[in-house]
Amino acid sequence: MPNSHRPSFRGKRYVVSSLHYLATMAGVRILESGGNAADAGVATGICINVLQPGSAHFGGVAPIIYSPASGGPVETISGLGRWPKAATMDYFHEHHSSDLPAGILRTVMPAAPDSWLTALARFGTMTFEEVIQPALDLVENGRPVDDQFYGLVSGAGVRNCPTTAASYNPGGHVPQIGEIFVQKDLAETFKRMIEAERKASGDRHAGLRAARDLIYRGEIAHEIADFYQAEGGLLTYEDLASFSVRVEPPTHINYKGYDVYTCGPWCQGPTLNMALKIVEGFDLKEIGHNTADYLHTVVESLKLAFADRHAYFGDPDFVQVPMAGLLDGRYAAERRAAIDAQHATPDMPAPGNPWRFHPEPRRENGPFPTLDPDRPQPEYTSEWETDTSYICVVDEAGNAFSATPSDGVGGTPVVPGLGFPISSRGTQTWLDPDHPCCLQPWKRPRLTPNPALSLKDGKPFMPFGCPGGDAQVQGMLQVFLNIVEFGMEPQAAIEAPRAITHSFPNSFWPHGIQPGEVTVEARVDPQVRAVLRERGHIVHDNQDWGSVSCVCAITVDPDTGVRAGGADPRSTSYAIGW
């Protein structure tokens, strides 16, 4: 078994793992105060919004998966905003030369506050006031500036936006590493939500609704809408008042006895399950971990899954997505047969035809986009945009919480007096009317953040996820296989070197592609990298420890109940428990 630089953190009662050590400690504080995995997960997630605003802010997105220890159904929360009702493709074609300009016009509804509060109401036991205390402490009394936070506050995205600079460069001062940084406006927002909760008459749920409604129907909603209208944005008060996240069933597969759950095709989550079904037909142990054959197989399988993501995924409220067909074992076998063991596909493969395995007929007006080989292809890009954070919790009872908060400060302006911006996730939209992710009023973009959760014999086995844009699924797939196929402990599985393919359009506008290119961490054997090049992969030697797909995971031993947490040393991640 490979050695790891850190040990897996074992706990008998609980483990929390997140992309920031102070956020992990916040989850521990809540668990020690009697909260469950959902209470601790929300507290950890909001602390991530405070500690890593360059990756995930309070007005952004927060998709969630929750599995109760009781054996009840796994559920997801669709923590993703919708486009304003006034947003149309014609608007951008006519007024912005078919561009999706950076800034306020990429705004969709702020989903994270509703997502956090919905998780508390449906799965948690505590009040908002109780779970917000660690985050309130950080914004009201200050937190030490670390390297990552300094990278945000010293950057052009903050400096060039007056309202954002007022929050993060107060008085023109750039906070320095080690300095204590206070976020008084965000502290005031949290206090206003606490006050709304306190004033609500009724039970805990009534208080949570009151805190939520302050953001979407109350004074704060008016402040957001007034600012956006004054700045030329499309978001309105009526949009906010109409919006809510939803509790939805997950997508699901079984991989060799392990049930794997992701959110729906409004995000890229099901791509993980599609890739797993493709690789399931290979004897990966016989092939050997991180050999040239193994990495070739994984990369080519991912290319096929991402080709189908590009062709079929979109908001299911607007697009008929053949999810059952895409996850069918027979379809996976067809896709698997397309892999050439000795030659890399030089570009993104053609999508397959999952409709033959889908129980519903295809609607005539459904999109049929990228199947046409004569359609214009995405342009080459030299940049590969990434973002996002991640948290997971397993509590003493065995409840499991998995969430991928995202949206970085700098994409849209901070709303004056509130201390947070509104989601810029519109950047993951297409302006092509034939694309399943094309812009439509009130439609959700296709989201990259995608938490995952695995069960074994009906009980939570592993929540896992990571940041990294289109690299998320790729890191998650390789870590899952490291654990399930090769028996690694979570920390060793996370630290093992990885390969990331770029042979598909980037989810971020303008959706460039890097055909045939694969980023491989330099710790992979040089001979392996040489063989990959011989097979046609355009291999880019990354640093020893790449900076994307920084996975966190917690496993539960089915025999002893011991929780083992892993956290990625490629970032500020830490796992801790008791």
Secondary structure by P-SEA (a helix, b strand, c coil): ccccccccccccccccccccaaaaaaaaaaaaacccaaaaaaaaaaaaaaaccccccccbbbbbbbbbccccbbbbbccbbbccccccaaaaaacccccccccccccccccaaaaaaaaaaccccccccccaaaaaaaaaccccccaaaaaaaacccccccaaaaaaccccccccccccccccaaaaaaaaaaaaaaaaccccaaaaaaaaaaaacccaaaaaaaaaaaaacccccaaaaaabbbbbbbbbbbbcccbbbbbbccccccaaaaaaaaaaccccccccccccaaaaaaaaaaaaaaaaaaaccccccccccccccccccaaaaaaaaaaccccccccccccccccccccccccccccccccccccccccccccbbbbbbcbbbbbcccbbbbbbbbbccccccccccccccccccccccccccccccccccccccccccbbbbbbbcccccccccccccccaaaaaaaaaaaaaccccccaaaaaacccccccccccccccccccccbbbbcccccaaaaaaaaaaccccccccccccccccccccccccccbbbbbbbcccccccccc
